[in-house]
Amino acid sequence: MAGSNNTTNFDHLRKIVNIEDTPNRFLGVPAIQVILPTLEWFLQRIEQNDPYHFLRVNHATIDKYCWKFVPNTSIPKNTGGVPDNPWENQLSYSELDEYLSTKNYDELWKALMSQNSFGYFVNQKTHGEKLRTFLDVFHKNKDLSSKFDIGISLGVGLGTIWGRYAQEHPLQSARFRVVNKFSQNSNHMYFHSGILRHFDIMGELPKLFNRLNDLGHQIVFLGPSYMKHFEKRYDIKNFHHIVTPLRTALDGYGNNVKEVQNIRDEYGKTILLHSTGHIAAGWIAYQLKDDNDIWGLDIGRSFDLGITNIAKNDKSVTFPTQWTSINNLNAAKEHIKRLRG
């Protein structure tokens, strides 16, 4: 059973759904199936001592594949991580298929590294190393570690309501094609990467943290300074916050992982919630893949909606607001209800 490391059956706490807008006759993309778990799926696995590390791979990382392997993919203005010359050294879509089908991740890594789309890692030296590890984690998935549960999306998991372009947009069309290729070449079904954001939108985070409090596990947030506000907002017990800088954190994650392990060694079972970006998240998960007393949730900015007003009014922290203002919250809630069925 995907995502479980023991004999306890959690299948009744999840369902299989098609990723947003698939099958898609307009683009010639078949149904891309993903796993949609409930909050209980996450909680009961912790209660049953079944370790996991849930990761998300959304548009920011998928776009790197699009720019490299889908010719003439347009680049929206003001998009972070855009290559200096997105069409330089571009390869064909068939070459992506070859790298994935033959599991030639070394050549895939070289191809992605040849396109300068890592400028947001300011003065960091380890992005190549971490990207190479990320590729193994993302594409090998559970063949590498049974702890890995990896979510994908064509945007941020909310369809066209927020966080992605219309299907006719050249970049969005490329995302459909690339994600389909990921799915076709994976030995394991991916998860719906928007599920953590869904929990926040639907007001379910108090239940999450109340249950974690009852377990008595350590709850460690790894990320920018504004994340300190989660402690008071959700009355989190055994709270720890490992603060990282916004743009220069990449090279320091090795020390941060050791801090998490030290907390586990001193206090016991630990839940790590990190906001590090997809590439670093995969690298962190790899470092912790053999630590069965540490659970991981790659929350990114999925939980930020619930602390937006508090963080925005705190002048002592920097709080980027780009991914915290959903234009139509009611539409997002209805979208999630339909998805859950």
Secondary structure, DSSP 8 states (H G I E B T S, - for coil): -TT-SSS---GGGEEEEE-TT-SBTTTTB---EEEEE-HHHHHHHHHTT---EEEEE-HHHHHHHHHHHSTT----TT-TT--SSTTTT---HHHHHHHHHTT-HHHHHHHHHTS---TTSTT-S-HHHHHHHHHHHHHHGGGT-TTEEEEE-SSSSSGGGSSS--TTSHHHHHHHHHHHHHHHT-SS--EETTHHHHHHHTT-HHHHHHHHHHHT-EEEEEE-GGGGHHHHHTT-SSEEEEE--SSS-GGGHHHHHHHHHHHHHHH--EEEEE-S-HHHHHHHHHHTTT-TTEEEEE-TTTTGGGGHHHHHT-TTS----TTS--S-HHHHHHHHHHHH-
